[in-house]
Amino acid sequence: MFGIYLQLGFDHILDLNAYDHILFVMTLCAIYVLADWKKVLWLVTAFTVGHSLTLALSVFSLVSIPASLIEKLIPITIMVTALSNVFWKAEGNNRMRWLYIMAGFFGLIHGLGFSNYLKALLGGEEDLLLPLFAFNLGVEGGQILIVAMAMALNFVWTRWLGLKNYIWIRIISFLAFWVAFYLLFKQL
C-alpha cells in the first residue's frame, strides 16, 4: 500500500494537468543556481510541509475551503512569486527566511488544491496516516525532480550558453506570471 500511494503522489505532481504546481515550483526556484542546491532543497521542503499540513487537515475533515477559492488563490501564489523574483532585491539570510515562510504559506494553499483528489483516493482506506505520508513523500520526490530539471536548464543557460542568470530569472518569472494571470482570468 505504501508504494502505491508513494507512486500516486509522484505521478500526481508530474502530471501535466498539474502544470500550475510545476510552474509554481519552477518559479520558486528560478532565482537559484546549481551551487544553491541545499537552499533549494530546504525551500521545496518548506513548501511540502505547508501543503502536507493542509492535505492532512482536509483529509481528516478539519478544514474545508471551497475549491473555487483555492483555484483563484493558486495562480495568485505563482504571480506573487514571479514578481518577487524580479523586484525583491533583499539578499542574504533575511531573504531566505521570508522565502521559507512564503513557500510554506503558499504550500498551505497548494495543498488544499490537492485535497479533493487525495480525499477521493483515500475514501476506502481505514488507516489514513500511512497513505497520506506516502503520498506526500511521493509529491516531495516529484518536486525534487522538477527542481533538478529546472536547475539543469539554468545550468545549461548560464554555463554552456554563457547567458546571464538574471535573464533566466526574468524569462521564467515573466512566463509564469502570464500563465498564472491567464489561469486566474479563467476563474473569474
HELIX and SHEET records of a PDB file:
HELIX    1   1 PHE A    2  LEU A   14  1                                  13    
HELIX    2   2 LEU A   16  ALA A   18  5                                   3    
HELIX    3   3 TYR A   19  CYS A   29  1                                  11    
HELIX    4   4 LEU A   34  ASP A   36  5                                   3    
HELIX    5   5 TRP A   37  VAL A   59  1                                  23    
HELIX    6   6 ALA A   67  PHE A   87  1                                  21    
HELIX    7   7 GLY A   92  LEU A  122  1                                  31    
HELIX    8   8 LEU A  129  PHE A  155  1                                  27    
HELIX    9   9 VAL A  156  TRP A  160  3                                   5    
HELIX   10  10 ASN A  165  GLN A  187  1                                  23    
END                                                                             
